Amino acid sequence: AQSVTQPDIHITVSEGASLELRCNYSYGATPYLFWYVQSPGQGLQLLLKYFSGDTLVQGIKGFEAEFKRSQSSFNLRKPSVHWSDAAEYFCAVGPPNQAGTALIFGKGTTLSVSS
Amino acid sequence: DAGVIQSPRHEVTEMGQEVTLRCKPISGHDYLFWYRQTMMRGLELLIYFNNNVPIDDSGMPEDRFSAKMPNASFSTLKIQPSEPRDSAVYFCATHSGKMYSPLHFGNGTRLTVT
């Protein structure tokens, strides 16, 4: 079955510290991969996406993610976290080469930033 | 571009009442998705449309839920009768159908059924 696992429900990091949020997926083929961020009371905003090519992708707000096929992972990273990064982060997968089809989302990781 | 517009932002209703959630997609987006978000189950796909036609409604929990897209600029999700376990945030999201384009989300409707 297709699924996305985000092992960490809640993470707290200090402002200025580095961040890594984990995402593992189960899929028949290499899917399209996404990270979304949700601020309180808001919808989800796309941070970055991977379709093919370079396995290290850059996104908005200084985030990056690395696709590792052997580990079925797509972890999100940021070198230095800012207080405004506190939010909920969702990893998602979608079928390759099929635009517009439904994404499968992980259950999310809540990031808290301490001063 | 105003983005995906959902209304109302908050809805509080009593068990047994009918609830209608509304969504206006981004102009030109051919795909429209309804998701439900809860603490326990995360984001679940309920149904999605392509060119106003329902493609997959396997996520609709039961017959109390129905969704329509009468035209390219409007969709509704209806719950009748509502139950307390329907309390959740309901998101509408749309997609242009172009390869490598992202999914755009509305700000959601927070539904509370008492």
Interface residues (C-beta under 8 A of the other chain):
Chain A: F34 Y36 G41 Q42 G43 L44 Q45 L46 K49 F51 F90 N97 A99 G100 T101 A102 L103 I104 F105 G106 K107 G108
Chain B: V4 D30 Y31 F33 Y35 R41 G42 L43 L45 Y48 N50 D56 F91 A93 H95 S96 G97 K98 M99 Y100 S101 P102 L103 F105 G106 N107 G108
